[in-house]
Amino acid sequence: MAKVLVTGGGGFLGKALVAQLLARGDEVTSITRRPQPQLEKLGVRCIYGDLTQKDVVFSAAQGMEVIYHTASKAGIWGSYADYEPINIWAVRHLLEACRRLGVGAFIYTSTPSVIYRPATDFAYVDETTPYPSFYDCAYAQTKALAEQEVLAANSPQVRTVALRPHLIYGPDDPHLVPRVVERAYAGQLFQVGEGRNLVDLTYVDNAAQAHIAAYTHLERCAGQAYFIGDGAAVNLWGWIKELLAQVGAPPIKIKVSYRLTRALGALLEGIYRSLRIAEEPKMTRFVADQLALSNYFNKAKAERDLEFKPQVSAQEGVRRLREWILGEGGANLRHRSITVL
């Protein structure tokens, strides 16, 4: 049994990770900004505060053996200043707390977006792929900077690991599935590009499993980054169309070229910035790239070093997702207003 701190324990990945840690018998503390009565009922010690405040971080980290840092500001729109506090400052506070308080392990939830290059396919690339010199998305930029600091902080006193799960999905998903399914139910979803692009997907429980595996095999994987996924890549639009059919959503009838969609994203970005519109454009260059280009990775390093074999198959993950959409999760998806893809 270990004493562990999970940042963002009330989030999508955080909840799955907390559940697996509790099942292992670990003593779990979670730090979030908002009350989490569900976690409290499970016996999780909950601390409510802001990770950008050093005193809050140090208080939460006291006495811990490992910190799992899943919290971040996600999204595809906003300035660097919007993302910097939670995605960079919080990481620095947590790493400093590890060094000063004797926390021996720091497992960081990163993203494949750290190697993102505009208008570029990523087909079976591995962890030797370098960081780019330019980002057109503040989320990817701040996550990349934070990941580099995490890996550079690795030492005999504080072992650090960065995990890069791609497109986490599953029941209660607040990101990928709602955006796609809501638009489909509203008849507003269109295919971007020719539909041949392959992507990795990661079921949420598998992403949580990888975090625990990183801690379990810390001596072997410290100071390293790892791509994580369910296994073989899938055809993105084939996967989406099959899921929509299974949940009774209208089929996709419109296909728009990648070049036109990306140009539209650039135009909307320019308009929103010039008019200082805070909300996210309905299309951006980053989204166009994600929808039309391949993003799948060589995961042999995780299989070797972490001994990572997903416990939930891709088929079972989709089945659970489908049941959630058709059940408790579906009502809101059918009726909620659409803001972004």
C-alpha positions as CSV (number, residue, x, y, z in Angstrom):
1,M,0.0,0.0,0.0
2,A,1.3,3.4,-0.9
3,K,0.3,6.9,0.1
4,V,-0.6,8.6,-3.2
5,L,-1.8,12.1,-4.3
6,V,-3.9,12.4,-7.5
7,T,-4.3,15.8,-8.9
8,G,-7.6,16.2,-10.8
9,G,-9.0,13.1,-9.1
10,G,-12.5,14.2,-10.0
11,G,-11.7,14.4,-13.7
12,F,-12.4,11.9,-16.4
13,L,-9.0,10.1,-16.2
14,G,-8.5,11.0,-12.5
15,K,-11.6,9.1,-11.4
16,A,-10.6,6.0,-13.3
17,L,-7.1,6.2,-11.8
18,V,-8.5,6.7,-8.2
19,A,-10.7,3.7,-8.6
20,Q,-7.8,1.5,-9.6
21,L,-5.6,2.8,-6.8
22,L,-8.3,2.1,-4.2
23,A,-8.7,-1.4,-5.6
24,R,-5.0,-1.9,-5.0
25,G,-5.3,-0.8,-1.4
26,D,-3.5,2.5,-1.8
27,E,-4.3,5.4,0.5
28,V,-5.5,8.0,-1.9
29,T,-5.6,11.8,-1.5
30,S,-7.1,13.9,-4.3
31,I,-6.7,17.6,-4.9
32,T,-9.3,19.4,-7.0
33,R,-10.8,22.8,-7.3
34,R,-14.4,21.8,-6.7
35,P,-16.1,19.5,-4.1
36,Q,-16.1,15.8,-5.1
37,P,-18.7,14.0,-2.9
38,Q,-18.4,10.8,-5.0
39,L,-14.7,10.5,-4.1
40,E,-15.4,11.3,-0.4
41,K,-17.9,8.5,-0.3
42,L,-15.2,6.1,-1.5
43,G,-13.0,7.1,1.3
44,V,-10.7,9.4,-0.6
45,R,-9.2,12.2,1.3
46,C,-10.1,15.3,-0.7
47,I,-8.3,18.6,-0.6
48,Y,-9.9,21.5,-2.4
49,G,-7.6,24.2,-3.8
50,D,-5.7,25.6,-6.7
51,L,-2.6,23.9,-8.0
52,T,-1.2,27.2,-9.0
53,Q,-0.9,28.1,-5.3
54,K,2.3,26.7,-3.9
55,D,1.1,26.5,-0.3
56,V,-1.9,24.4,-1.4
57,V,0.4,22.0,-3.3
58,F,2.9,21.6,-0.5
59,S,0.1,20.9,2.0
60,A,-1.4,18.2,-0.3
61,A,2.0,16.6,-1.0
62,Q,3.1,16.3,2.6
63,G,3.8,12.6,3.5
64,M,3.1,11.3,-0.1
65,E,5.1,8.5,-1.8
66,V,4.0,9.2,-5.3
67,I,2.1,12.0,-7.1
68,Y,0.0,11.2,-10.2
69,H,-0.5,14.5,-12.0
70,T,-3.5,14.2,-14.2
71,A,-4.9,17.7,-13.9
72,S,-4.4,20.2,-16.7
73,K,-6.1,22.8,-18.8
74,A,-7.2,21.1,-22.0
75,G,-8.6,22.6,-25.1
76,I,-7.6,24.0,-28.5
77,W,-8.3,27.7,-28.1
78,G,-6.9,30.4,-25.9
79,S,-3.7,32.3,-25.4
80,Y,-0.5,31.0,-23.9
81,A,-1.3,33.0,-20.7
82,D,-4.6,31.1,-20.4
83,Y,-2.8,27.8,-20.2
84,E,0.5,28.6,-18.5
85,P,-0.7,28.7,-14.9
86,I,-2.2,25.2,-14.6
87,N,-0.1,23.5,-17.3
88,I,3.3,24.9,-16.3
89,W,3.3,26.7,-13.0
90,A,1.4,23.8,-11.2
91,V,3.9,21.3,-12.5
92,R,6.8,23.4,-11.2
93,H,5.1,23.6,-7.7
94,L,4.5,19.9,-7.6
95,L,8.1,19.0,-8.6
96,E,9.5,21.4,-6.0
97,A,7.2,19.8,-3.4
98,C,8.5,16.4,-4.4
99,R,12.1,17.5,-3.9
100,R,11.6,19.3,-0.6
101,L,9.2,16.9,1.0
102,G,10.8,13.6,-0.1
103,V,8.1,12.4,-2.5
104,G,10.0,9.8,-4.5
105,A,7.9,9.5,-7.7
106,F,6.1,11.8,-10.1
107,I,3.9,10.3,-12.8
108,Y,2.8,12.9,-15.3
109,T,-0.1,12.8,-17.7
110,S,1.2,14.2,-21.0
111,T,-0.2,14.0,-24.5
112,P,1.0,13.1,-28.0
113,S,0.3,16.7,-28.9
114,V,3.7,17.6,-27.4
115,I,5.3,16.5,-30.7
116,Y,2.5,18.1,-32.9
117,R,3.6,19.8,-36.0
118,P,1.0,21.7,-38.1
119,A,-0.3,19.9,-41.2
120,T,1.8,16.8,-40.5
121,D,0.8,13.1,-40.4
122,F,2.2,11.0,-37.6
123,A,2.3,7.4,-38.7
124,Y,3.8,4.9,-36.3
125,V,6.3,7.4,-34.9
126,D,8.1,6.6,-31.6
127,E,9.4,8.6,-28.6
128,T,12.5,9.6,-30.4
129,T,10.4,12.1,-32.4
130,P,11.7,15.6,-31.4
131,Y,9.6,18.4,-30.0
132,P,8.9,21.0,-32.8
133,S,10.2,24.5,-32.8
134,F,6.8,26.0,-33.3
135,Y,3.2,25.4,-32.1
136,D,0.0,27.0,-33.2
137,C,-1.9,25.7,-30.2
138,A,-1.2,26.9,-26.7
139,Y,-2.3,23.6,-25.1
140,A,0.2,21.6,-27.0
141,Q,3.0,24.1,-26.4
142,T,2.4,24.3,-22.6
143,K,2.1,20.6,-22.3
144,A,5.4,20.1,-24.2
145,L,7.2,22.6,-22.0
146,A,5.9,21.0,-18.9
147,E,6.8,17.5,-20.1
148,Q,10.4,18.6,-20.7
149,E,10.6,20.0,-17.2
150,V,9.2,16.8,-15.8
151,L,11.7,14.6,-17.6
152,A,14.6,16.9,-16.8
153,A,13.7,16.8,-13.1
154,N,14.3,13.0,-12.9
155,S,16.8,12.1,-10.2
156,P,17.6,9.4,-7.8
157,Q,15.5,11.3,-5.2
158,V,12.5,12.0,-7.5
159,R,11.8,9.5,-10.3
160,T,9.7,11.1,-13.0
161,V,7.7,9.5,-16.0
162,A,5.6,11.2,-18.7
163,L,2.7,9.2,-20.3
164,R,1.2,10.2,-23.6
165,P,-2.2,8.5,-24.0
166,H,-4.0,9.4,-27.3
167,L,-7.7,10.3,-27.5
168,I,-8.9,9.0,-24.1
169,Y,-12.6,7.8,-24.4
170,G,-15.1,5.9,-22.3
171,P,-18.3,6.4,-20.3
172,D,-18.6,9.9,-18.8
173,D,-16.2,11.2,-21.5
174,P,-16.4,15.1,-21.4
175,H,-14.3,15.6,-24.5
176,L,-14.2,13.5,-27.6
177,V,-17.5,11.7,-27.6
178,P,-19.9,14.5,-26.6
179,R,-18.5,16.8,-29.3
180,V,-18.9,14.2,-32.1
181,V,-22.2,12.6,-31.0
182,E,-24.0,15.9,-30.2
183,R,-23.2,17.2,-33.6
184,A,-24.3,14.0,-35.2
185,Y,-27.6,14.0,-33.4
186,A,-28.1,17.6,-34.5
187,G,-27.3,16.7,-38.1
188,Q,-24.3,19.0,-38.1
189,L,-21.4,16.6,-38.3
190,F,-19.4,16.5,-41.5
191,Q,-16.4,14.4,-42.5
192,V,-13.1,16.2,-42.9
193,G,-10.8,14.9,-45.5
194,E,-10.9,11.6,-47.4
195,G,-11.5,9.5,-44.3
196,R,-8.4,7.3,-44.6
197,N,-6.5,8.7,-41.6
198,L,-5.6,6.3,-38.8
199,V,-5.5,7.2,-35.1
200,D,-4.7,5.6,-31.8
201,L,-7.5,5.6,-29.1
202,T,-7.1,4.9,-25.4
203,Y,-9.9,3.6,-23.2
204,V,-9.9,5.5,-20.0
205,D,-9.3,2.5,-17.7
206,N,-6.3,1.5,-19.9
207,A,-4.9,5.0,-19.5
208,A,-5.2,4.7,-15.7
209,Q,-3.6,1.3,-15.8
210,A,-0.6,2.7,-17.6
211,H,-0.1,5.2,-14.8
212,I,0.1,2.5,-12.2
213,A,2.3,0.4,-14.4
214,A,4.7,3.4,-14.7
215,Y,5.0,3.5,-10.9
216,T,5.3,-0.2,-10.6
217,H,8.2,-0.3,-13.1
218,L,9.7,3.0,-12.0
219,E,13.3,1.9,-11.9
220,R,13.1,0.8,-15.5
221,C,11.2,3.8,-16.9
222,A,12.3,6.8,-14.9
223,G,13.1,9.9,-16.9
224,Q,11.3,8.6,-20.0
225,A,8.2,9.4,-22.0
226,Y,5.8,6.8,-23.4
227,F,3.0,6.7,-26.0
228,I,-0.1,4.8,-24.7
229,G,-3.0,3.4,-26.6
230,D,-5.4,0.5,-26.8
231,G,-3.4,-1.4,-29.4
232,A,-3.7,-1.2,-33.2
233,A,-4.7,2.1,-34.7
234,V,-8.2,2.5,-36.1
235,N,-9.6,4.4,-39.1
236,L,-11.0,7.5,-37.4
237,W,-14.0,8.1,-39.6
238,G,-14.8,4.4,-39.8
239,W,-14.8,4.2,-36.0
240,I,-17.0,7.3,-35.7
241,K,-19.5,6.2,-38.3
242,E,-19.8,2.7,-36.7
243,L,-20.3,4.3,-33.3
244,L,-23.0,6.7,-34.6
245,A,-24.8,3.8,-36.2
246,Q,-24.8,1.8,-33.0
247,V,-26.3,4.7,-31.0
248,G,-28.9,5.6,-33.5
249,A,-27.4,8.9,-34.6
250,P,-28.0,10.2,-38.2
251,P,-25.2,9.1,-40.6
252,I,-22.7,11.6,-41.9
253,K,-23.7,12.9,-45.3
254,I,-21.3,15.7,-46.0
255,K,-17.6,15.5,-46.7
256,V,-15.4,18.6,-46.8
257,S,-11.8,18.7,-48.1
258,Y,-9.0,19.0,-45.5
259,R,-7.5,21.9,-47.3
260,L,-10.8,23.9,-47.3
261,T,-11.4,23.0,-43.7
262,R,-8.0,24.1,-42.6
263,A,-8.3,27.4,-44.5
264,L,-11.7,28.0,-42.8
265,G,-10.0,27.3,-39.4
266,A,-7.3,29.8,-40.1
267,L,-9.9,32.4,-41.2
268,L,-12.0,31.9,-38.1
269,E,-9.0,32.0,-35.8
270,G,-8.0,35.4,-37.3
271,I,-11.5,36.8,-36.9
272,Y,-11.9,35.6,-33.4
273,R,-8.5,37.0,-32.4
274,S,-9.0,40.4,-34.1
275,L,-12.4,40.8,-32.5
276,R,-11.2,39.3,-29.2
277,I,-13.9,36.7,-29.0
278,A,-13.2,34.5,-26.0
279,E,-15.2,31.4,-27.1
280,E,-13.7,28.7,-29.2
281,P,-14.2,28.9,-33.0
282,K,-16.2,26.1,-34.5
283,M,-13.1,25.1,-36.5
284,T,-9.4,25.7,-36.1
285,R,-6.3,24.5,-37.9
286,F,-5.4,22.2,-35.0
287,V,-8.9,20.6,-35.1
288,A,-8.7,20.2,-38.9
289,D,-5.4,18.4,-38.6
290,Q,-6.7,16.1,-35.9
291,L,-9.7,15.2,-37.9
292,A,-8.1,14.6,-41.3
293,L,-4.5,13.4,-40.6
294,S,-3.1,10.3,-39.1
295,N,-2.0,10.2,-35.5
296,Y,-0.8,6.8,-34.4
297,F,2.3,5.7,-32.6
298,N,4.8,2.9,-32.0
299,K,4.0,1.7,-28.5
300,A,6.6,-1.0,-28.2
301,K,8.6,1.0,-25.6
302,A,5.6,1.0,-23.2
303,E,5.0,-2.7,-23.9
304,R,8.6,-3.4,-23.0
305,D,9.4,-1.0,-20.1
306,L,6.0,-0.8,-18.5
307,E,4.9,-4.3,-19.5
308,F,1.8,-2.5,-20.6
309,K,-1.0,-4.7,-22.1
310,P,-4.4,-3.0,-22.1
311,Q,-6.7,-4.8,-19.7
312,V,-9.8,-3.6,-21.6
313,S,-9.9,-4.5,-25.3
314,A,-10.8,-1.9,-27.9
315,Q,-14.1,-3.9,-28.6
316,E,-15.0,-4.0,-25.0
317,G,-14.2,-0.3,-24.6
318,V,-16.5,0.7,-27.5
319,R,-19.3,-1.6,-26.1
320,R,-19.1,0.1,-22.7
321,L,-19.1,3.5,-24.4
322,R,-22.1,2.5,-26.5
323,E,-24.1,1.3,-23.5
324,W,-23.4,4.6,-21.7
325,I,-24.5,6.7,-24.6
326,L,-27.7,4.6,-25.0
327,G,-28.3,4.8,-21.2
328,E,-27.5,7.4,-18.7
329,G,-25.1,9.5,-20.8
330,G,-27.3,9.7,-23.9
331,A,-30.1,12.0,-23.0
332,N,-27.9,15.1,-22.6
333,L,-26.0,14.3,-25.7
334,R,-29.2,14.4,-27.8
335,H,-30.4,17.7,-26.5
336,R,-27.4,19.8,-25.3
337,S,-26.6,22.8,-27.4
338,I,-23.7,22.5,-29.8
339,T,-20.8,24.9,-29.5
340,V,-17.7,23.2,-30.9
341,L,-16.7,20.1,-32.9
